[in-house]
């Protein structure tokens, strides 16, 4: 998703902010409030923001 939207932005001459980095601290125990939950929220926010910029 990140790459596809960045390519689309590049084709349109638009610069998007960097997408959120994937977490590196997951322990794999399925914790409540896992770092992956935060990443997915940040990724969804990034996607929504990118789509708004690309729709202008």
PyMOL Python script that loads the backbone (N, CA, C, O; Angstrom):
from pymol import cmd

cmd.read_pdbstr("""\
ATOM      1  N   UNK A   1       0.815  -1.183   0.000  1.00  0.00           N
ATOM      2  CA  UNK A   1       0.000   0.000   0.000  1.00  0.00           C
ATOM      3  C   UNK A   1       0.864   1.255   0.000  1.00  0.00           C
ATOM      4  O   UNK A   1       0.624   2.190  -0.763  1.00  0.00           O
ATOM      5  N   UNK A   2       1.888   1.259   0.880  1.00  0.00           N
ATOM      6  CA  UNK A   2       2.750   2.438   0.948  1.00  0.00           C
ATOM      7  C   UNK A   2       3.399   2.713  -0.406  1.00  0.00           C
ATOM      8  O   UNK A   2       3.371   3.841  -0.898  1.00  0.00           O
ATOM      9  N   UNK A   3       3.977   1.687  -0.995  1.00  0.00           N
ATOM     10  CA  UNK A   3       4.693   1.855  -2.267  1.00  0.00           C
ATOM     11  C   UNK A   3       3.751   2.314  -3.374  1.00  0.00           C
ATOM     12  O   UNK A   3       4.108   3.179  -4.174  1.00  0.00           O
ATOM     13  N   UNK A   4       2.558   1.742  -3.423  1.00  0.00           N
ATOM     14  CA  UNK A   4       1.607   2.102  -4.475  1.00  0.00           C
ATOM     15  C   UNK A   4       1.205   3.566  -4.371  1.00  0.00           C
ATOM     16  O   UNK A   4       1.156   4.268  -5.381  1.00  0.00           O
ATOM     17  N   UNK A   5       0.920   4.030  -3.170  1.00  0.00           N
ATOM     18  CA  UNK A   5       0.527   5.431  -3.005  1.00  0.00           C
ATOM     19  C   UNK A   5       1.698   6.379  -3.248  1.00  0.00           C
ATOM     20  O   UNK A   5       1.514   7.469  -3.789  1.00  0.00           O
ATOM     21  N   UNK A   6       2.905   5.964  -2.848  1.00  0.00           N
ATOM     22  CA  UNK A   6       4.079   6.801  -3.107  1.00  0.00           C
ATOM     23  C   UNK A   6       4.361   6.891  -4.603  1.00  0.00           C
ATOM     24  O   UNK A   6       4.752   7.952  -5.090  1.00  0.00           O
ATOM     25  N   UNK A   7       4.173   5.804  -5.334  1.00  0.00           N
ATOM     26  CA  UNK A   7       4.367   5.839  -6.789  1.00  0.00           C
ATOM     27  C   UNK A   7       3.338   6.742  -7.446  1.00  0.00           C
ATOM     28  O   UNK A   7       3.658   7.514  -8.350  1.00  0.00           O
ATOM     29  N   UNK A   8       2.097   6.638  -6.981  1.00  0.00           N
ATOM     30  CA  UNK A   8       1.029   7.495  -7.520  1.00  0.00           C
ATOM     31  C   UNK A   8       1.343   8.955  -7.255  1.00  0.00           C
ATOM     32  O   UNK A   8       1.162   9.801  -8.131  1.00  0.00           O
ATOM     33  N   UNK A   9       1.811   9.254  -6.053  1.00  0.00           N
ATOM     34  CA  UNK A   9       2.157  10.632  -5.705  1.00  0.00           C
ATOM     35  C   UNK A   9       3.307  11.135  -6.565  1.00  0.00           C
ATOM     36  O   UNK A   9       3.290  12.269  -7.043  1.00  0.00           O
ATOM     37  N   UNK A  10       4.303  10.282  -6.754  1.00  0.00           N
ATOM     38  CA  UNK A  10       5.447  10.673  -7.585  1.00  0.00           C
ATOM     39  C   UNK A  10       5.009  10.972  -9.012  1.00  0.00           C
ATOM     40  O   UNK A  10       5.491  11.927  -9.621  1.00  0.00           O
ATOM     41  N   UNK A  11       4.105  10.167  -9.547  1.00  0.00           N
ATOM     42  CA  UNK A  11       3.605  10.387 -10.910  1.00  0.00           C
ATOM     43  C   UNK A  11       2.857  11.711 -11.022  1.00  0.00           C
ATOM     44  O   UNK A  11       2.837  12.338 -12.081  1.00  0.00           O
ATOM     45  N   UNK A  12       2.246  12.125  -9.920  1.00  0.00           N
ATOM     46  CA  UNK A  12       1.503  13.391  -9.911  1.00  0.00           C
ATOM     47  C   UNK A  12       2.364  14.575  -9.481  1.00  0.00           C
ATOM     48  O   UNK A  12       1.897  15.714  -9.470  1.00  0.00           O
ATOM     49  N   UNK A  13       3.623  14.306  -9.126  1.00  0.00           N
ATOM     50  CA  UNK A  13       4.509  15.376  -8.685  1.00  0.00           C
ATOM     51  C   UNK A  13       4.226  15.847  -7.269  1.00  0.00           C
ATOM     52  O   UNK A  13       4.518  16.992  -6.922  1.00  0.00           O
ATOM     53  N   UNK A  14       3.663  14.976  -6.456  1.00  0.00           N
ATOM     54  CA  UNK A  14       3.321  15.294  -5.073  1.00  0.00           C
ATOM     55  C   UNK A  14       4.265  14.555  -4.139  1.00  0.00           C
ATOM     56  O   UNK A  14       4.656  13.419  -4.408  1.00  0.00           O
ATOM     57  N   UNK A  15       4.624  15.199  -3.051  1.00  0.00           N
ATOM     58  CA  UNK A  15       5.483  14.558  -2.056  1.00  0.00           C
ATOM     59  C   UNK A  15       4.651  14.210  -0.834  1.00  0.00           C
ATOM     60  O   UNK A  15       3.980  15.068  -0.261  1.00  0.00           O
ATOM     61  N   UNK A  16       4.699  12.951  -0.444  1.00  0.00           N
ATOM     62  CA  UNK A  16       4.011  12.501   0.762  1.00  0.00           C
ATOM     63  C   UNK A  16       5.028  12.390   1.880  1.00  0.00           C
ATOM     64  O   UNK A  16       6.215  12.179   1.631  1.00  0.00           O
ATOM     65  N   UNK A  17       4.565  12.532   3.111  1.00  0.00           N
ATOM     66  CA  UNK A  17       5.475  12.313   4.234  1.00  0.00           C
ATOM     67  C   UNK A  17       5.815  10.829   4.294  1.00  0.00           C
ATOM     68  O   UNK A  17       5.111  10.003   3.712  1.00  0.00           O
ATOM     69  N   UNK A  18       6.862  10.500   4.977  1.00  0.00           N
ATOM     70  CA  UNK A  18       7.292   9.102   5.082  1.00  0.00           C
ATOM     71  C   UNK A  18       6.245   8.282   5.829  1.00  0.00           C
ATOM     72  O   UNK A  18       5.671   8.754   6.810  1.00  0.00           O
ATOM     73  N   UNK A  19       5.995   7.063   5.371  1.00  0.00           N
ATOM     74  CA  UNK A  19       5.043   6.217   6.092  1.00  0.00           C
ATOM     75  C   UNK A  19       5.617   5.776   7.436  1.00  0.00           C
ATOM     76  O   UNK A  19       6.827   5.848   7.648  1.00  0.00           O
ATOM     77  N   UNK A  20       4.763   5.324   8.334  1.00  0.00           N
ATOM     78  CA  UNK A  20       5.273   4.895   9.639  1.00  0.00           C
ATOM     79  C   UNK A  20       6.151   3.653   9.499  1.00  0.00           C
ATOM     80  O   UNK A  20       5.869   2.786   8.673  1.00  0.00           O
ATOM     81  N   UNK A  21       7.202   3.564  10.293  1.00  0.00           N
ATOM     82  CA  UNK A  21       8.071   2.382  10.225  1.00  0.00           C
ATOM     83  C   UNK A  21       7.407   1.188  10.911  1.00  0.00           C
ATOM     84  O   UNK A  21       6.656   1.345  11.874  1.00  0.00           O
ATOM     85  N   UNK A  22       7.697   0.002  10.401  1.00  0.00           N
ATOM     86  CA  UNK A  22       7.175  -1.200  11.046  1.00  0.00           C
ATOM     87  C   UNK A  22       7.835  -1.371  12.407  1.00  0.00           C
ATOM     88  O   UNK A  22       9.016  -1.063  12.567  1.00  0.00           O
ATOM     89  N   UNK A  23       7.081  -1.861  13.391  1.00  0.00           N
ATOM     90  CA  UNK A  23       7.646  -2.051  14.721  1.00  0.00           C
ATOM     91  C   UNK A  23       8.719  -3.132  14.732  1.00  0.00           C
ATOM     92  O   UNK A  23       8.673  -4.085  13.954  1.00  0.00           O
ATOM     93  N   UNK A  24       9.658  -2.968  15.606  1.00  0.00           N
ATOM     94  CA  UNK A  24      10.735  -3.960  15.748  1.00  0.00           C
ATOM     95  C   UNK A  24      10.775  -4.540  17.154  1.00  0.00           C
ATOM     96  O   UNK A  24      11.670  -5.317  17.487  1.00  0.00           O
ATOM     97  N   UNK A  25       9.799  -4.159  17.980  1.00  0.00           N
ATOM     98  CA  UNK A  25       9.837  -4.564  19.384  1.00  0.00           C
ATOM     99  C   UNK A  25       8.730  -5.531  19.770  1.00  0.00           C
ATOM    100  O   UNK A  25       8.489  -5.725  20.961  1.00  0.00           O
ATOM    101  N   UNK A  26       8.050  -6.144  18.813  1.00  0.00           N
ATOM    102  CA  UNK A  26       6.964  -7.071  19.131  1.00  0.00           C
ATOM    103  C   UNK A  26       7.529  -8.334  19.767  1.00  0.00           C
ATOM    104  O   UNK A  26       8.494  -8.917  19.274  1.00  0.00           O
ATOM    105  N   UNK A  27       6.908  -8.745  20.876  1.00  0.00           N
ATOM    106  CA  UNK A  27       7.384  -9.946  21.577  1.00  0.00           C
ATOM    107  C   UNK A  27       6.694 -11.208  21.073  1.00  0.00           C
ATOM    108  O   UNK A  27       7.124 -12.317  21.391  1.00  0.00           O
ATOM    109  N   UNK A  28       5.625 -11.051  20.289  1.00  0.00           N
ATOM    110  CA  UNK A  28       4.940 -12.197  19.728  1.00  0.00           C
ATOM    111  C   UNK A  28       3.981 -12.895  20.680  1.00  0.00           C
ATOM    112  O   UNK A  28       3.525 -14.001  20.390  1.00  0.00           O
ATOM    113  N   UNK A  29       3.667 -12.276  21.803  1.00  0.00           N
ATOM    114  CA  UNK A  29       2.780 -12.910  22.784  1.00  0.00           C
ATOM    115  C   UNK A  29       1.344 -12.426  22.693  1.00  0.00           C
ATOM    116  O   UNK A  29       0.521 -12.806  23.526  1.00  0.00           O
ATOM    117  N   UNK A  30       1.020 -11.604  21.711  1.00  0.00           N
ATOM    118  CA  UNK A  30      -0.351 -11.129  21.559  1.00  0.00           C
ATOM    119  C   UNK A  30      -0.811 -10.201  22.668  1.00  0.00           C
ATOM    120  O   UNK A  30      -1.958 -10.271  23.108  1.00  0.00           O
ATOM    121  N   UNK A  31       0.062  -9.353  23.108  1.00  0.00           N
ATOM    122  CA  UNK A  31      -0.242  -8.437  24.213  1.00  0.00           C
ATOM    123  C   UNK A  31      -1.421  -7.526  23.875  1.00  0.00           C
ATOM    124  O   UNK A  31      -1.655  -7.197  22.712  1.00  0.00           O
ATOM    125  N   UNK A  32      -2.151  -7.130  24.906  1.00  0.00           N
ATOM    126  CA  UNK A  32      -3.181  -6.122  24.743  1.00  0.00           C
ATOM    127  C   UNK A  32      -2.455  -4.797  24.518  1.00  0.00           C
ATOM    128  O   UNK A  32      -1.631  -4.389  25.336  1.00  0.00           O
ATOM    129  N   UNK A  33      -2.762  -4.132  23.412  1.00  0.00           N
ATOM    130  CA  UNK A  33      -2.052  -2.895  23.082  1.00  0.00           C
ATOM    131  C   UNK A  33      -0.740  -3.190  22.375  1.00  0.00           C
ATOM    132  O   UNK A  33       0.236  -2.458  22.535  1.00  0.00           O
ATOM    133  N   UNK A  34      -0.716  -4.259  21.597  1.00  0.00           N
ATOM    134  CA  UNK A  34       0.486  -4.661  20.861  1.00  0.00           C
ATOM    135  C   UNK A  34       1.000  -3.506  19.986  1.00  0.00           C
ATOM    136  O   UNK A  34       0.225  -2.677  19.508  1.00  0.00           O
ATOM    137  N   UNK A  35       2.294  -3.475  19.795  1.00  0.00           N
ATOM    138  CA  UNK A  35       2.888  -2.430  18.960  1.00  0.00           C
ATOM    139  C   UNK A  35       2.329  -2.472  17.538  1.00  0.00           C
ATOM    140  O   UNK A  35       2.301  -1.448  16.855  1.00  0.00           O
ATOM    141  N   UNK A  36       1.883  -3.649  17.086  1.00  0.00           N
ATOM    142  CA  UNK A  36       1.301  -3.759  15.745  1.00  0.00           C
ATOM    143  C   UNK A  36      -0.042  -3.043  15.657  1.00  0.00           C
ATOM    144  O   UNK A  36      -0.409  -2.552  14.590  1.00  0.00           O
ATOM    145  N   UNK A  37      -0.774  -2.979  16.757  1.00  0.00           N
ATOM    146  CA  UNK A  37      -2.035  -2.229  16.750  1.00  0.00           C
ATOM    147  C   UNK A  37      -1.763  -0.747  16.515  1.00  0.00           C
ATOM    148  O   UNK A  37      -2.457  -0.099  15.731  1.00  0.00           O
ATOM    149  N   UNK A  38      -0.761  -0.219  17.187  1.00  0.00           N
ATOM    150  CA  UNK A  38      -0.386   1.180  16.979  1.00  0.00           C
ATOM    151  C   UNK A  38       0.105   1.423  15.567  1.00  0.00           C
ATOM    152  O   UNK A  38      -0.209   2.447  14.959  1.00  0.00           O
ATOM    153  N   UNK A  39       0.878   0.478  15.045  1.00  0.00           N
ATOM    154  CA  UNK A  39       1.378   0.607  13.676  1.00  0.00           C
ATOM    155  C   UNK A  39       0.214   0.628  12.691  1.00  0.00           C
ATOM    156  O   UNK A  39       0.186   1.461  11.786  1.00  0.00           O
ATOM    157  N   UNK A  40      -0.738  -0.275  12.855  1.00  0.00           N
ATOM    158  CA  UNK A  40      -1.869  -0.337  11.930  1.00  0.00           C
ATOM    159  C   UNK A  40      -2.708   0.933  11.994  1.00  0.00           C
ATOM    160  O   UNK A  40      -3.204   1.396  10.966  1.00  0.00           O
ATOM    161  N   UNK A  41      -2.873   1.500  13.181  1.00  0.00           N
ATOM    162  CA  UNK A  41      -3.580   2.779  13.304  1.00  0.00           C
ATOM    163  C   UNK A  41      -2.815   3.888  12.585  1.00  0.00           C
ATOM    164  O   UNK A  41      -3.409   4.698  11.874  1.00  0.00           O
ATOM    165  N   UNK A  42      -1.504   3.920  12.773  1.00  0.00           N
ATOM    166  CA  UNK A  42      -0.673   4.943  12.118  1.00  0.00           C
ATOM    167  C   UNK A  42      -0.684   4.749  10.604  1.00  0.00           C
ATOM    168  O   UNK A  42      -0.719   5.723   9.853  1.00  0.00           O
ATOM    169  N   UNK A  43      -0.655   3.498  10.157  1.00  0.00           N
ATOM    170  CA  UNK A  43      -0.664   3.214   8.719  1.00  0.00           C
ATOM    171  C   UNK A  43      -1.989   3.644   8.098  1.00  0.00           C
ATOM    172  O   UNK A  43      -2.013   4.187   6.993  1.00  0.00           O
ATOM    173  N   UNK A  44      -3.086   3.404   8.804  1.00  0.00           N
ATOM    174  CA  UNK A  44      -4.390   3.815   8.294  1.00  0.00           C
ATOM    175  C   UNK A  44      -4.486   5.333   8.222  1.00  0.00           C
ATOM    176  O   UNK A  44      -5.028   5.872   7.257  1.00  0.00           O
ATOM    177  N   UNK A  45      -3.965   6.029   9.233  1.00  0.00           N
ATOM    178  CA  UNK A  45      -3.956   7.490   9.217  1.00  0.00           C
ATOM    179  C   UNK A  45      -3.112   8.004   8.048  1.00  0.00           C
ATOM    180  O   UNK A  45      -3.510   8.942   7.357  1.00  0.00           O
ATOM    181  N   UNK A  46      -1.949   7.389   7.832  1.00  0.00           N
ATOM    182  CA  UNK A  46      -1.066   7.789   6.735  1.00  0.00           C
ATOM    183  C   UNK A  46      -1.786   7.605   5.401  1.00  0.00           C
ATOM    184  O   UNK A  46      -1.728   8.474   4.532  1.00  0.00           O
ATOM    185  N   UNK A  47      -2.468   6.466   5.247  1.00  0.00           N
ATOM    186  CA  UNK A  47      -3.187   6.171   4.010  1.00  0.00           C
ATOM    187  C   UNK A  47      -4.284   7.202   3.753  1.00  0.00           C
ATOM    188  O   UNK A  47      -4.424   7.698   2.635  1.00  0.00           O
ATOM    189  N   UNK A  48      -5.062   7.525   4.787  1.00  0.00           N
ATOM    190  CA  UNK A  48      -6.128   8.511   4.633  1.00  0.00           C
ATOM    191  C   UNK A  48      -5.564   9.880   4.259  1.00  0.00           C
ATOM    192  O   UNK A  48      -6.099  10.567   3.389  1.00  0.00           O
ATOM    193  N   UNK A  49      -4.489  10.261   4.923  1.00  0.00           N
ATOM    194  CA  UNK A  49      -3.850  11.544   4.626  1.00  0.00           C
ATOM    195  C   UNK A  49      -3.310  11.573   3.195  1.00  0.00           C
ATOM    196  O   UNK A  49      -3.464  12.569   2.488  1.00  0.00           O
ATOM    197  N   UNK A  50      -2.676  10.471   2.774  1.00  0.00           N
ATOM    198  CA  UNK A  50      -2.130  10.396   1.415  1.00  0.00           C
ATOM    199  C   UNK A  50      -3.252  10.486   0.388  1.00  0.00           C
ATOM    200  O   UNK A  50      -3.124  11.197  -0.609  1.00  0.00           O
ATOM    201  N   UNK A  51      -4.343   9.774   0.620  1.00  0.00           N
ATOM    202  CA  UNK A  51      -5.456   9.823  -0.335  1.00  0.00           C
ATOM    203  C   UNK A  51      -6.050  11.220  -0.429  1.00  0.00           C
ATOM    204  O   UNK A  51      -6.453  11.649  -1.510  1.00  0.00           O
ATOM    205  N   UNK A  52      -6.108  11.928   0.681  1.00  0.00           N
ATOM    206  CA  UNK A  52      -6.590  13.315   0.660  1.00  0.00           C
ATOM    207  C   UNK A  52      -5.668  14.193  -0.185  1.00  0.00           C
ATOM    208  O   UNK A  52      -6.134  15.003  -0.986  1.00  0.00           O
ATOM    209  N   UNK A  53      -4.360  14.024  -0.001  1.00  0.00           N
ATOM    210  CA  UNK A  53      -3.412  14.818  -0.777  1.00  0.00           C
ATOM    211  C   UNK A  53      -3.500  14.491  -2.265  1.00  0.00           C
ATOM    212  O   UNK A  53      -3.362  15.376  -3.110  1.00  0.00           O
ATOM    213  N   UNK A  54      -3.725  13.243  -2.575  1.00  0.00           N
ATOM    214  CA  UNK A  54      -3.763  12.822  -3.975  1.00  0.00           C
ATOM    215  C   UNK A  54      -5.082  13.174  -4.655  1.00  0.00           C
ATOM    216  O   UNK A  54      -5.164  13.161  -5.883  1.00  0.00           O
ATOM    217  N   UNK A  55      -6.102  13.483  -3.883  1.00  0.00           N
ATOM    218  CA  UNK A  55      -7.391  13.812  -4.481  1.00  0.00           C
ATOM    219  C   UNK A  55      -7.533  15.288  -4.819  1.00  0.00           C
ATOM    220  O   UNK A  55      -8.502  15.688  -5.464  1.00  0.00           O
ATOM    221  N   UNK A  56      -6.568  16.101  -4.384  1.00  0.00           N
ATOM    222  CA  UNK A  56      -6.633  17.551  -4.668  1.00  0.00           C
ATOM    223  C   UNK A  56      -6.438  17.850  -6.122  1.00  0.00           C
ATOM    224  O   UNK A  56      -6.464  19.014  -6.521  1.00  0.00           O
TER     225      UNK A  56
END
""", "prot")
cmd.dss("prot")
cmd.show_as("cartoon", "prot")
cmd.util.cbc("prot")
cmd.orient("prot")
